[in-house]
């Protein structure tokens, strides 16, 4: 595995950069989102801009990662693979996360608070109960999510996007008179089924076709 080649691809659905693993709570979300989607890699010791900053103590980082995989993820992730790579005298930890056959996994984000995540573009996005049911029925060798019949509110998103370049969560809430949580879950469902795309590079996330 060529580290610089991997970094050059940029963050994506299957690649995440982390300067360091600050706490098991935080890294567990990333690990879960990759395992629940298509799998991928986490590069620890690479900043958001893709610069190799290296890790100060690889053993300490490994301890946090293993702790997260074992104790902050349910069911635990037992098939992670860790490699240390050197670049200009700096150590980068490459964590390989296979797509899991035991979906859905949930991450502990606070004591007693377990939540599911999936990977949408280059972000870890919280799942809804419906998404978790789909994940539970899905196997790695099968296609991800099939396109499904849409209800009136879901069709309203696509109609809006025929005449507008994008839609935000707030705009969708107003369009169909949904509360924030229900609106968000509807949009993520449409993303996962391939109808729309999620973008979060700007101040306010938005969705396009």
Secondary structure by P-SEA (a helix, b strand, c coil): ccaaaaaaacccccbbbbcccccccaaaaaaaaaaaccbbbbbccccccccccccccaaaaaaaaaaaacccccccccbbbbbbbbcccbbbbbbbbcccccccccccccccbbbbbbbcccccccccaaaaaaaaaccccccccccccccaaaaaaaaaaaccccccaaaaaaaccccaaaaaaaaaaaaaacccccccccccccccc
